[in-house]
């Protein structure tokens, strides 16, 4: 009874999001319903429907929470990397951004599956987002002359595809994350990512 009463103080929406994350971890995105999420936290389906109109609405909330949390962690780790490496802040922030993305995917696989597995019902909030942080990191690489101005266009897609691919292999257990030092692996990948970003002019020469 105590658990039910506390939901009247505005906690049920977040509690249902947490329940969805837990159920996704157990059964996958397709393996639960809004009714099951309500049962999981001990409330009636009608109480859950007052906060979410459908399972898709709840999944959308899970995805948005994931994007907000990812952006927060990225911004935090990029700031730390810049402060600790004043001689090459843009490069170290770029590394921190990618490593944070991969680490978040491994440690929050339920969120990650939803973030990139369903069509979002609403756009991301204005302000900081993972994509905007990636754009800013690439712009900083240009300012520090690590990335050429002519190679800046389209760099987001390349960098994101490579990092997201590794994240997908890890959470899909194609690669066992427990057997890897993810930080070392990504550090060794960074020069290759940068080489790929800086290859546009070379491709044009031979095209």
N, C-alpha and C positions, 0 to 999 in steps of 0.2 A: 504494500500500500504506500509505503514511504517512497518507493521508486516512481510509482505512478504520479504521486503528488508533485514531485520535483519537476515533472515535465510541464506542469501548468505555469512554471516560472520562465519558460522560454527555452528550455534545453532540448526539447524533443527533436527539433530539426537537425541539430548537430549530432545527436545520439543516433538518429536514423542514418545519417551519412556514415558514421563510424560502423554501424551494423552492416551497411551495404559493403563497406570495405572488407569487413571480416567474412561476410558470406561469399564475396567474390574470391577471396583467398581460398575458401573451401570448395566452391562449386563452379567458379568461373563466372564471367559476366552474364552468360545466358542461363545460369543455373539457379536463380533466385527470383522472387517476386517482391513487390512492395508489401504485400500481405505477410510474406515470410519475414521481411525486415521488421515489421510491426510486432510480430510474434516473438522475434528474437530479442526485442527490448522490453517485452511485456506490456504492450499497449494494444488497443483495438485497431483494426484496419481503418476505421473511420477517423481515429485520431491521427493516423499517419497521413490520410488523404487531406487533412486540413493543412498540411505543410507541403505535400507533393501530390500533384494531380495524377501521376503515373510512375511506373518504374523508370521510364525514360527521363522524367523530370528529376528523379532522385539520382540517376546516373550522371545527369548533367551537373548536378551539384557536386558530386564526387569529383568529376573532371575539373570543374572550376576551382575547387579546393586544391587539387593537385597542382594546377598551373600556378596558383598564388603561392603555394608552399615552395615549389621549384624555383620560382623567380626570387623569392626571399632568400633562399639558400644560395642561389647563384650570386646575387648581389653581395651578400655577406662574404662569401669566399673570394670573389673577385676583388673586393675592397681590401681584404686581408692580404691577398697576393700582391697587390700594388704597393701596400705599405711595407711589406717585407722585402720587396725587390725594386727599390727606387731606380736602379740602373736599367731595368727592362720591364717597366710596369705593364705595358700593353701585351707583351708576349706572355708574361706570367698570368695576367688576368684571363687571357684567352685559354691557357691551359686549365686554369681553375674553373672556368665556365664549363668546358667539356667534361672534366673529371666530375664536377658536381652533378651534371646531367646524368652521367652513367651511374654514379653512386646512388643518386635518387631513384633511378629506375630499378636497381637491384634491391634497394632497401624498402621501396614502396611499389612493388610490382602490381598490386591491385589498383592503386591510383593510376599507374602508368598504362595499364591495359585499357582503362576507361578513357583516359586522356586522348589516346590515339586510336581507339577502337570504335568510337561512336561519333556520329555527326552531332556537334554541339548545337543546342537550341538557341544559344545566345553567344555573341562575340565575347572575347576576353575583355576584362575591365580596362578602362583607360589607364595610362601610366605604365609602370614597370611590368614587363612580361618577359618570359624567356626569349621570345623572338626579338624583342627590342633590345634586350641585353646583348644578344648575339650581333645584331646590327652595330651597336655601339662599340663592341669589342673589335669588330672588323674595321670600323672607322678609325679606331685607335691604332691598329696595325698599320694603316695607311699613313697616319700622322707620324708614326715612328719609322716610316719607310721600310717596314718589314714586308708589307704588301704593296705592290705597285697600284697607282691610281687606276690604270687601265684594266687591272685584274679584279677590281673591287666589285663590279657588276656581277650579280649572280653568285657571289661567294657564299651567301647564306645557305643556299640550297646544297652546295657541295659539302660545306662543313657540317651542316645539320645531318645530311644523309649518312656521312661516314660515322659520326658519333652515335646517331640513332641506330644505325646498323649494329654496332658493337653492343649497345644497350639491349637490343632485341635478342642477339645471340646469347647474352648472359641471362636474361630473365626467362628465355625459352629453354635454358639449360643445354643448348647446343655446345656452349663452352661452360665448364664448371667454374663459377666465380670463386668457390672456396679454394681452388687450386691456383689461383692467380693473385698476384699483387696488382690490383687494378690501377693503382697510381703509377706504378712502374710501366705497366703496359701502355697506358695512355701517354705517359711522358715519351716513350719510344715512338709512339704513333704521331706525335705532334709535328716533328719535322716532315713526315710524309704528307700530312694534311696540308701543311704550309706549301710544300713543293707542288701539290696538286692545285692549290689556289693560285700559285704563281706561274702556272704552265700555259696560260692562255696565249701569250705572245709567241711561245715556242710552237704551239699547235698551229697558229696562223701561218708561221713561217713554212711549215711543212704541209699545209692544207692545200 
